[in-house]
């Protein structure tokens, strides 16, 4: 899937619908719950701008770090 503006827009609409739906509950909730919900939603907004399909996984990072070391050890 190619990252395009329509995908980002759909994610933003979903996030704002969650905020609008839970607004009354969040008013009555403790401060820690408000912060938790806000952080989770902000992380989802940030991740919506990143194309996660093309990002290297943890195995790729480990290979990048330790392959030169393996060549030296042999």
Phi, psi and omega in degrees: 000130179274137179285122179225175184290335179293321178296315179297319179296318180296319178295320179296320178297318178297317180295315180292329176291325175296315180297314181294323180291322184264008185300316181294321179291324181290332177296323182273347185284156175293165184298323181295323177294320178298317180294318180298312179297319180297317181294317179298317179292323178293321176297321178291327176294315180296316181291339179290339179271352183256133177277095186288340181290331182261003179278141178290147179275181182294328179294321178296319179294317179296320177297319179298322182283319191257351177296317176298324179293322179294323178293323179291321182292333182276000000 
